[in-house]
Amino acid sequence: MSHTSMDPTKMGVGRSIAVLTSGGDAQGMNAAVRATVRVGLYTGAKVYFVHEGYQGLVDGGDNIRPATWESVSMMLQLGGTVIGSARCMDFRGREGRTKAALNLVKLGITNLCVIGGDGSLTGANQFRTEWSTLLIDLLKAGKITKEEAKRSSHLNIVGMVGSIDNDFCGTDMTIGTDSALHRIIEVVDAITTTAQSHQRTFILEVMGRHCGYLALVTALSCGADWVFVPEMPPEEGWEEHLCRRLANQRARGCRLNVIIVAEGAMSRDGNAISSEDIKKLVEKSLGFDTRTTVLGHVQRGGTPSAFDRILGSRMGVEAVMALLEATPETPACVVSLSGNQAVRLPLMECVQVTKDVTTAMAERRWEDAIKLRGKSFENNWNTYKMLAHINPPDTKSNINVAILNVGAPCAGMNAAVRSAVRIGIIQGHNMLAVHDGFEGLAHGNFITWLFLLPSKYIEEISLTIAKFNIHSLVIIGGFEAYVGGLELVTAREKYEELCIPMVVIPATVSNNVPGSDFSIGADTALNTITSTCDRIKQSAAGTKRRVFIIETMGGYCGYLATMAGLAAGADAAYIYEDKFSIRDLETNVEHLVQKMKTDVKRGLILRNENCNANYTTDFIFALYSEEGKGVFDCRKNILGHMQQGGTPTPFDRNFGTKMGSKAVLWITEKLKEVYRHGRIFANTPDSACLLGMRKRALTFQPLADLKDQTDFEHRIPKTSWWLKLRPIMKILAKYNIPLDTSEHAHMEHVIKKKLSVPEPLMK
């Protein structure tokens, strides 16, 4: 697709876009609606809400009405869908679709944005393919004029997938999945405390009639003893295996057992496996006190997570661009997420692969079903199998692996440690826990957190490594862990003991480690900030004409301020990476003065703690207070260390679990490579790596290679992917700034080759 450098604020002039939500509701749909409306208006297009899904499209009238900037205010933090959704039989018949077409033609709407599941999107595509014949029927019946038919000769469709089950192929995450996991994990955490008190077995049934994603990630995140998913029914004789596993866990002194069941779970012969069946089995065979909990619609409810709000907002922006750039030849597309990239995929290819999964399951090709679900699902499944169902080998490897945490604590570190230790034990290694970070490594404290780099202890560390015969290191932490790892690598020239494989796993709320798009702990901190901003906005909604200035953590890294700004709908986020002057501050104040004249009489400003040495939080608060006199008043909030606490989010637990296990598997392979003449000697750059998430995959990068990408003085990477999202925040806050359309996602293809030939995604 060629991108003309057209002024994005003129792209939509003279065009109309309608947005509807259809099928089951999902948290984050409102963020997508809000972004679609605001970006649509920003491009100069007219935007319409279609209330009550396809039913509203068929019934027309008051169901299709113009959307304004203010009409999507205060929507971000609401679950469900504000514009309503309905199951619609009428739209399934041609007569219904003809009525819908008439309603759109009369309003001059030729662009439709549909947020829903695969059924809703398939319906949209059918509507588009028969559009021209619907117009012919309407012309014949004299319901529209030739001019109207000509003006609306072509219908563009873009889909966004809203579904808590994450059951749509082609996207890593559907809108609503992360929030549903938040609800489930809250329940699991609450249940595990009571189960431990009574030595109980808990069976938890989660949604997912055809897709086991929620069940699988829940099982990974909470370390469940067993998980039942529709894609991979348990093998014959599972009943005995399950009871043996539960009995073993009890014998080891474990006070609780957790079993996760997807509502669509079944046996190999196609019979349903219900939570009640499992309860009877456990009680009868083992006599354990067993309870079942069916979560039901709780999973659909509540506030959307920060991830879902950002996902919905990003998809909304991309959807409007896709609509306005579409030609009659462009296939209907769906906006998807791959790693952290927004991509466009042909809608019907994705629907086809989604159907292929169902076919594979029906034909009992279980391995294929898991592969077709996509990389993310497959990785989760393989990690779960490895962690839950493999017993330690009888023979030991005689390898000693030491794990240490460095720097400030963050949520999710324990998940990484747990999976690293488990995988190590499964591989037959001795896993050593180092207390007190690098200092502990120096003094041999095996068996608290400190901000000490190894440089002053290098000699002691090398002696400890020799004394305890440590063959490799796993270092989990933030910027200190990365710099510490580098110092150990540099010292290899002098100390042969340091010539062992090392891996650094980034874990810090600041998300400031080079070589990884995400760090463990950042998602939890982001959700903490976002929920605090929600409460603050709510208090402002009651008082009117109030502006809140909130300071976030992150050192010199503006990740938290930027992403929380997107998730909470901030008017501005001041960060170190995006330099600002007194002129910019003036512009922002003026912008808020104008905003107070509208129906939306509140403002939210975020400031990263180290964004500017002179424009402090106090300074900005004083400036806004002075300039806003008579128009608005100000309040300030410094969030502080609460951003480092809290229980880890599902994302951080899952991410930590995968990082920990991947790190130790890599170490095992590395040790085989560097074993020479009865000893381990590793001094090549690729034997000391950082494991990071890069665009679409977890990759190992030599620590030495990351030096050039680092601003050591400010402890941040030189380039950050999330900076590209900043203009979106400003546009959604009604700033008339240029949006760079040169880097928009091109249409990609979902490969539908035979599964035996894996091919990369074609551009």
Secondary structure, DSSP 8 states (H G I E B T S, - for coil): -------TTTTTTT-EEEEEE-SS--TTHHHHHHHHHHHHHHTT-EEEEETTHHHHHHH-GGGEEE--TGGGTT-TT--S-TT-----SGGGSHHHHHHHHHHHHHHT--EEEEEE-HHHHHHHHHHHHTHHHHHHHHHHTTSS-HHHHHHT---EEEEEEB-TT---TT-S--BTHHHHHHHHHHHHHHHHHHHHHHT-EEEEEE--SS--HHHHHHHHHHT-SEEEBTTB---TTHHHHHHHHHHHHHHTT---EEEEEETT-B-TTS-B--HHHHHHHHHHHH---EEEEE-GGGGG-S---HHHHHHHHHHHHHHHHHHHH--TTS--EEEEEETTEEEEEEHHHHHHHHHHHHHHHHTT-HHHHHHHT-HHHHHHHHHHHHHHH----SS----EEEEEEESS--TTHHHHHHHHHHHHHHTT-EEEEESSHHHHHHHT-B-------GGGGHHHHHHHHHHTT--EEEEEESHHHHHHHHHHHHGGGT-GGG-S-EEEEEB-TT---TT-S--BTHHHHHHHHHHHHHHHHHHHHHH-SEEEEEEE--TT--HHHHHHHHHHT-SEEE-SSS---HHHHHHHHHHHHHHTTSS--EEEEEEETTS-SSS-HHHHHHHHHHHTTTT-EEEEEE-GGGGG-S---HHHHHHHHHHHHHHHHHHHHHHHHTEETTEE---SGGGEEEEEEETTEEEEEEHHHHGGGEETTTTEES--GGGGGHHHHHHHTT-------TT---B-----S-TTS------
